[in-house]
Amino acid sequence: MVKRIKFAPEGVYVSKPGYDVETASLQNLSMYPGMGVMAQVLDGSVTLASGGSQDFAITNPAGKIPYVVLNSTSGEHPERATFCAETSPPYNYVRIRNISGPTRTIRFAALIDNT
């Protein structure tokens, strides 16, 4: 398993899936110190029953991986056992998924590096 996150004095580095953060080139890093300004391309909330999901379209002409921030109104934290966000190439949508448990209202925002 590759190391994907590194905290350094200059900031945080995050590599793309499958790339080790210690050896990844800049194009294979999803986050790095000094990267460009992020643009918010989506925000909202959705109420989903257990096992439910909903897709939301985003404008992403460069096809960059969006950063998705999640929060539930009940204060639970997102994780693969509760709720999460998903996307896949060409990264023109974000899927909000309530994996298990009670019906949840999930707040979300998607950001894209617009440099």
N, C-alpha and C positions, 0 to 999 in steps of 0.2 A: 504494500500500500504506500502510495506516494504522500509526501508531506505537502499540504496545500496552503497552509497559512503560516506566515512568519511575521513576528513583531520585532521591529528593529528601531534603533534610536531615531531614524529619519521617518518612520511611519510603518504602515501595515502593507504587507504584500499578500495577494491571494492569487494562486494559479488557476488556470482553467482545468476542468476535469481531465485526469490522465497525465498531467504535467507536474513534476516536482518543483515546488516553489524555489528551491535552492539553485536549480539549474535552468529554469524556464527563461526563454527569451522574452523581451518586452511584449511581443505580439501574443504570447501565451500566458500573460498575466491578466486577470480580470480586474485587479485593483493593485495600485502601486502609488507610492508617494509622488506627488507632483502631477498626477493625472488630471485631465481636463475637468471642466465644470459638468456637473450632472444636471440633466433636464428632467423635470417631472413630466411624465407622459400619461399617467393614469393615477387616479385616486378614487376611493369609494368605499362602500361596505356592502356586504351580502350576507343574508341569513340562509344557512344550509343545514339540512337534516343530516344525520349520521350517514356517511357514505356518499353524500352529495358533492357535486362540483359545478362550477360555472366558469366559462371562458369569457375573457374580456379582450377585445382587439386593442392593439397599440400601434401607433405610428412609429416605425423604426426603419427608415430607408437604408441605413448603414448595416443593418442586421447584427447589431451588437447585443450581447447578452444583457438583459435588463436586471437591475438590482430590485428586489421586491421586499418591502418592509411590511410585516404583518403584526396584527394585534387583535386579540378578541375582546369584546366588550366585557367579558367576565374576568379578564385579567390572566387567562391562561397563556402560556408561551407556545409558539409554533414548534412543532417537531413532527417526525414521521408517524408518531403514535396518536397525534391529536389533529392538527390541521397544518397545511403547507401550501406553497405556491409552486407551480411547475411551468416550464416553457420548453420549447424545442425549436431547432432551426426551421424556418428563417427568423425566429424570435419576434413574430408579429402578433403574439397573443400572450396572455398570462392566465393560467388556470388556477383558480382558488379551490382547494379541496378540503372538505371536512372528513377526515379519515374515519374517525370512530367517536363514540361517546354521544353526548347530548346535541341537540340542535344548537348551533352557535351563530352569533353575528360576528363576522370577521371584517375588520377594517384593513385596508391595504393601500399601498402606493407603489408605483413602479418608476424607477429612475433609469436613465440611459446616459452614458458618457457621450456628450455631443461634440467632442473635439474631432 
